Amino acid sequence: MRRIDYNFLSGGLMCAGWLYLPDSKEKPPVVVMAHGFAAERTFRLEAFAERFASEGIAAFVFDYRNFGDSEGEPRNLVSPRRHLQDWESAVQYVKILKEIDGGRIALWGSSFSGGHVLVTASRVPGISAVVSQVPFVDGFATARLLGARFLLKALPEGLRDIVRMLTFREPHYVPVVGKPDELAVMNTADSYDGYMSIVPEGSSWENKCPARILFTASTYRPVRSAPKISCSALIVCAEKDTLIPADAVKRMAGMIKGAQLVTLPVGHFDVYWGDAFEKVVEIESRFLKEHLF
């Protein structure tokens, strides 16, 4: 396979992308990929993209604005609205790439982007398939799981950042991930070690994001888009997920006509490594081949 740098514009800013192109097929189908909460494309997405390319499926992997090699300030700004704009821009861009078949496009998302791909699939015509891995499906459900104590600490931090934004000051940042006794967007028992395990050695990524997402995340509900999805869908649910209620994921999958639900006895971050990764990527590769060829 070959990896080619391709950058595209979203909201007037450059988003950095990689196209993984299999040597075995001319004009292959493509799966568009981006990462989850405050993450970059280098955080183990390469492993999935390489596997898909080895199966004859091109993969286009990109960083959102304000992340990784993409342009934008403030850095690490988590915004569902902006991320969804980037997804739509990426899809429109790959449709015109001469190396791939723009009529056969799938979407792949994990965690926070697992929700983004559901929304994008419901909005953008011409999507052949969608893979939603351990997806964030309902901000209300996640807020209930995290509990009142977390929310009482988090909401003032988010409000503080929103006030700073409205008064044109520098963001108020909070850690993306922390230990259970620390204030962070993700601070469940397995969050810190799990998240940091996918950050590559030598990465310049900083463990922080503008705190406004703590105030707004509960209103982001990809589940509302589920009934509008008409393409084939694969939903991968982690039974031991401490961040996203498995029951909410299962209910959402039931709202998508003909969706394939795979439930695994793993945690949220287990799907990126070891036996769980091998199982998940095999299932996803088989699904993509079935619906793209």
C-alpha positions as CSV (number, residue, x, y, z in Angstrom):
1,M,0.0,0.0,0.0
2,R,1.0,3.6,-0.3
3,R,0.2,6.5,2.0
4,I,-0.3,9.9,0.3
5,D,-0.7,13.3,2.1
6,Y,-3.9,15.0,0.9
7,N,-5.1,18.2,2.6
8,F,-8.6,19.8,2.2
9,L,-10.4,22.9,3.3
10,S,-13.1,23.0,6.0
11,G,-14.5,26.3,7.2
12,G,-11.6,28.1,5.4
13,L,-8.9,26.2,7.2
14,M,-6.7,23.3,6.1
15,C,-7.4,19.8,7.5
16,A,-4.6,17.3,7.2
17,G,-5.4,13.9,5.7
18,W,-3.7,10.7,4.7
19,L,-4.9,8.5,1.9
20,Y,-4.0,4.8,2.4
21,L,-4.1,3.4,-1.1
22,P,-4.0,-0.4,-1.7
23,D,-1.7,-1.4,-4.6
24,S,-3.9,-4.5,-5.4
25,K,-6.9,-2.6,-6.8
26,E,-7.5,0.2,-9.3
27,K,-10.1,2.8,-8.2
28,P,-10.9,1.1,-4.9
29,P,-13.7,2.1,-2.5
30,V,-12.8,4.3,0.4
31,V,-13.6,4.5,4.1
32,V,-13.3,8.0,5.6
33,M,-12.0,8.0,9.2
34,A,-11.4,10.4,12.1
35,H,-10.8,10.0,15.8
36,G,-12.8,10.4,18.9
37,F,-12.7,13.0,21.8
38,A,-9.7,15.4,21.5
39,A,-7.7,12.7,19.7
40,E,-5.5,12.8,16.6
41,R,-5.2,10.6,13.6
42,T,-1.9,9.2,14.9
43,F,-3.7,7.6,17.9
44,R,-3.9,4.1,16.5
45,L,-6.0,5.0,13.5
46,E,-3.1,4.0,11.3
47,A,-3.5,0.4,12.5
48,F,-7.1,0.2,11.3
49,A,-6.4,2.1,8.1
50,E,-3.6,-0.2,7.2
51,R,-5.7,-3.3,7.8
52,F,-8.5,-2.0,5.6
53,A,-6.0,-1.1,2.9
54,S,-4.6,-4.7,3.1
55,E,-8.2,-5.8,2.2
56,G,-8.3,-3.7,-0.9
57,I,-10.2,-0.7,0.7
58,A,-8.6,2.7,0.6
59,A,-8.7,4.7,3.8
60,F,-8.8,8.5,4.1
61,V,-7.8,9.5,7.7
62,F,-7.9,13.1,8.8
63,D,-7.4,15.5,11.7
64,Y,-10.2,17.9,12.7
65,R,-9.5,21.6,12.6
66,N,-7.6,22.7,15.6
67,F,-6.0,19.2,16.0
68,G,-2.9,17.5,15.0
69,D,-1.5,18.7,11.7
70,S,-4.6,20.7,10.8
71,E,-4.9,24.4,11.1
72,G,-7.0,26.3,13.7
73,E,-7.0,28.0,17.0
74,P,-7.5,27.4,19.9
75,R,-5.8,24.0,19.8
76,N,-7.8,20.9,20.9
77,L,-11.1,22.7,20.6
78,V,-13.7,19.9,20.8
79,S,-16.9,21.0,19.0
80,P,-19.4,18.6,17.6
81,R,-20.7,21.3,15.2
82,R,-17.2,22.0,13.8
83,H,-16.3,18.3,13.7
84,L,-19.5,17.5,11.7
85,Q,-18.6,20.3,9.2
86,D,-15.1,18.7,8.9
87,W,-16.7,15.3,8.2
88,E,-18.9,16.6,5.4
89,S,-15.9,18.5,3.9
90,A,-13.8,15.3,4.0
91,V,-16.5,13.3,2.3
92,Q,-17.0,15.8,-0.4
93,Y,-13.2,16.0,-0.9
94,V,-12.6,12.2,-1.3
95,K,-15.4,12.0,-3.9
96,I,-13.2,13.9,-6.3
97,L,-9.9,12.1,-5.7
98,K,-8.8,10.4,-8.9
99,E,-7.3,7.4,-7.2
100,I,-10.5,6.1,-5.6
101,D,-14.1,5.3,-6.6
102,G,-16.1,8.2,-5.2
103,G,-19.3,6.3,-5.6
104,R,-18.4,3.8,-2.9
105,I,-17.8,5.6,0.3
106,A,-18.0,4.3,3.9
107,L,-17.6,6.2,7.2
108,W,-15.7,4.9,10.2
109,G,-15.8,6.5,13.6
110,S,-14.8,5.5,17.2
111,S,-16.0,6.9,20.5
112,F,-17.0,10.6,20.0
113,S,-16.6,10.2,16.2
114,G,-18.7,7.1,16.4
115,G,-21.5,9.5,17.0
116,H,-20.3,11.9,14.3
117,V,-20.4,9.2,11.6
118,L,-24.0,8.4,12.5
119,V,-25.0,12.1,12.1
120,T,-23.0,12.4,8.9
121,A,-24.6,9.3,7.4
122,S,-28.0,10.7,8.1
123,R,-27.2,14.0,6.4
124,V,-24.9,13.2,3.4
125,P,-26.3,11.4,0.4
126,G,-24.4,8.6,-1.3
127,I,-22.8,6.9,1.8
128,S,-22.7,3.1,1.2
129,A,-21.9,2.0,4.8
130,V,-21.1,3.3,8.3
131,V,-19.0,1.7,11.1
132,S,-19.7,3.1,14.5
133,Q,-17.3,1.7,17.1
134,V,-17.9,2.1,20.9
135,P,-19.9,5.2,19.9
136,F,-20.9,8.3,21.9
137,V,-24.7,8.2,21.2
138,D,-26.4,10.4,23.7
139,G,-25.0,13.2,25.9
140,F,-27.9,12.8,28.3
141,A,-27.1,9.1,28.9
142,T,-23.4,9.7,29.4
143,A,-24.2,12.5,31.8
144,R,-26.4,10.2,33.9
145,L,-23.6,7.6,33.9
146,L,-21.0,10.0,35.1
147,G,-23.2,11.2,37.9
148,A,-24.3,14.4,39.7
149,R,-20.9,14.7,41.5
150,F,-19.0,14.9,38.3
151,L,-21.5,17.4,36.7
152,L,-21.4,19.7,39.7
153,K,-17.7,20.0,39.3
154,A,-17.6,20.1,35.5
155,L,-20.4,22.6,34.7
156,P,-18.8,25.6,36.4
157,E,-15.6,24.9,34.5
158,G,-17.4,24.8,31.2
159,L,-19.4,28.0,32.0
160,R,-16.1,29.8,32.9
161,D,-14.7,28.9,29.5
162,I,-17.9,30.0,27.7
163,V,-17.7,33.4,29.4
164,R,-14.0,33.7,28.4
165,M,-15.0,32.9,24.8
166,L,-17.8,35.5,24.8
167,T,-15.4,38.1,26.1
168,F,-12.7,37.3,23.5
169,R,-10.2,35.9,26.0
170,E,-8.0,32.9,25.9
171,P,-9.8,29.6,26.7
172,H,-10.0,28.1,30.1
173,Y,-8.6,24.6,29.7
174,V,-9.2,21.3,31.5
175,P,-7.5,18.0,31.1
176,V,-9.0,15.7,28.5
177,V,-8.2,12.6,30.6
178,G,-7.3,12.1,34.3
179,K,-7.5,9.8,37.3
180,P,-10.9,9.3,39.1
181,D,-10.0,11.8,41.8
182,E,-9.0,14.5,39.2
183,L,-11.3,16.9,37.3
184,A,-11.0,15.9,33.6
185,V,-13.5,15.3,30.8
186,M,-12.8,11.6,31.1
187,N,-11.8,10.4,34.6
188,T,-13.3,6.9,35.0
189,A,-11.1,4.2,36.4
190,D,-9.8,3.0,33.1
191,S,-9.8,6.3,31.2
192,Y,-6.3,7.6,31.9
193,D,-4.3,4.5,31.2
194,G,-6.6,3.5,28.3
195,Y,-6.4,6.9,26.6
196,M,-2.7,7.4,27.1
197,S,-2.0,3.9,25.7
198,I,-3.1,5.2,22.2
199,V,-1.0,8.4,22.3
200,P,2.2,7.6,20.4
201,E,5.6,8.0,22.0
202,G,7.0,11.4,21.2
203,S,3.7,13.0,20.4
204,S,3.4,16.8,20.9
205,W,-0.3,16.4,21.9
206,E,-1.2,18.2,25.1
207,N,-3.7,16.7,27.6
208,K,-6.1,19.6,27.6
209,C,-9.1,21.1,25.8
210,P,-11.2,24.2,26.2
211,A,-13.6,23.5,29.0
212,R,-16.8,24.7,27.1
213,I,-17.4,21.1,26.0
214,L,-18.2,20.2,29.6
215,F,-21.1,22.5,29.4
216,T,-22.3,21.6,25.9
217,A,-21.6,17.8,25.5
218,S,-24.9,16.7,27.2
219,T,-26.8,18.4,24.4
220,Y,-25.1,16.4,21.7
221,R,-27.3,13.5,20.9
222,P,-26.4,11.5,17.7
223,V,-29.1,9.0,18.7
224,R,-31.7,11.5,17.2
225,S,-30.1,10.9,13.7
226,A,-30.3,7.1,13.9
227,P,-33.8,6.7,12.4
228,K,-32.7,8.8,9.4
229,I,-29.8,6.5,8.4
230,S,-30.6,4.5,5.3
231,C,-27.2,3.0,4.5
232,S,-25.9,-0.3,6.0
233,A,-24.6,0.2,9.5
234,L,-22.3,-1.8,11.9
235,I,-22.4,-0.8,15.6
236,V,-19.7,-2.1,17.9
237,C,-20.7,-2.0,21.5
238,A,-18.4,-2.5,24.5
239,E,-20.3,-4.2,27.4
240,K,-17.8,-3.0,30.0
241,D,-17.7,0.7,28.8
242,T,-17.4,3.1,31.7
243,L,-17.9,6.2,29.6
244,I,-20.8,5.3,27.3
245,P,-23.8,3.2,28.6
246,A,-24.0,0.0,26.6
247,D,-27.7,0.0,26.9
248,A,-27.9,3.4,25.2
249,V,-25.7,2.0,22.3
250,K,-28.0,-1.0,21.9
251,R,-31.1,1.1,21.9
252,M,-29.6,3.4,19.3
253,A,-28.7,0.4,17.1
254,G,-32.3,-0.7,17.2
255,M,-33.4,2.6,15.7
256,I,-31.4,2.0,12.5
257,K,-33.2,-0.2,10.0
258,G,-31.1,-3.4,9.4
259,A,-28.2,-2.3,11.6
260,Q,-25.7,-5.0,12.6
261,L,-24.9,-4.9,16.3
262,V,-21.8,-6.6,17.7
263,T,-21.4,-6.6,21.5
264,L,-18.1,-7.5,23.0
265,P,-17.1,-8.1,26.7
266,V,-14.5,-5.4,26.6
267,G,-13.9,-1.8,27.9
268,H,-14.0,1.4,26.0
269,F,-10.3,1.5,25.1
270,D,-9.7,-2.2,24.7
271,V,-10.7,-2.1,21.0
272,Y,-7.4,-0.4,20.1
273,W,-5.0,-3.2,21.1
274,G,-4.4,-6.9,21.4
275,D,-7.1,-9.6,20.9
276,A,-10.0,-7.1,21.0
277,F,-8.4,-5.0,18.2
278,E,-7.8,-8.1,16.1
279,K,-11.4,-9.2,16.6
280,V,-12.9,-5.8,15.9
281,V,-10.9,-5.0,12.9
282,E,-11.7,-8.4,11.4
283,I,-15.4,-7.8,11.9
284,E,-15.2,-4.3,10.5
285,S,-13.1,-5.4,7.5
286,R,-15.6,-8.1,6.6
287,F,-18.5,-5.7,6.9
288,L,-16.9,-3.1,4.7
289,K,-16.0,-5.6,2.1
290,E,-19.5,-6.9,2.0
291,H,-21.0,-3.5,1.5
292,L,-18.4,-1.8,-0.7
293,F,-17.6,-4.5,-3.2
